[in-house]
Amino acid sequence: MKRVAFKMKLNPGQKERYMQRHSAIWPELTKLLKDSGISEYSIFFDSETDTLFAFQKVSGDTGSQSLSDNSLVRKWWAFMSDIMQTNPDTSPVSIPLEEVFYMD
């Protein structure tokens, strides 16, 4: 199992909307993530910078950011694009983070 972390950026003042949308995440999207080998997916919020920190465990070499060819993922990205920084294709601007310490 591989651990993956990345950060994304919310637009200012959008924390509540982000949380509301994720509390009602589409069941078919959750199923897709799990079926793709993604588990223990957590997202944390830094209120000083509006930065989101995401962590997930993945089996294989792919994570949630590797599902860009899936129409359901693209639909979710479009749904979220009004409240966070995105690329021209509406995917979230996502910056991979290097793991420098792990304790089991």
Phi, psi and omega in degrees: 000131181256142176260133181234136176226146177204165177237152178223171185232127174275152169289147182306138176078012185254008183303312183297317178297319179299314180295319179299315181294321180284334176289342177242036182304142183297129180304323180292333176286318176301316179298315179302314180300312180297316179295338179273003177091017181262129178218170180047052182271115178235145175231129181246155184239131174257107185290339179287331186236359186059028180266137173260136175246121182247143178225139176208153171259139181227143171264133185089201186255004184248153173231190183299329181286354179264007184260028186295342179277354183273129183295327178294319177296316179297325177293318177297315179301316179297320178298325183269349190295340180280350184241002180214165179288131183228163172277170180305333179272011182072002173293146180294142171295116186233125182248115179296146178245141180272130176284126180243353176203142175213134174235126180262000000 
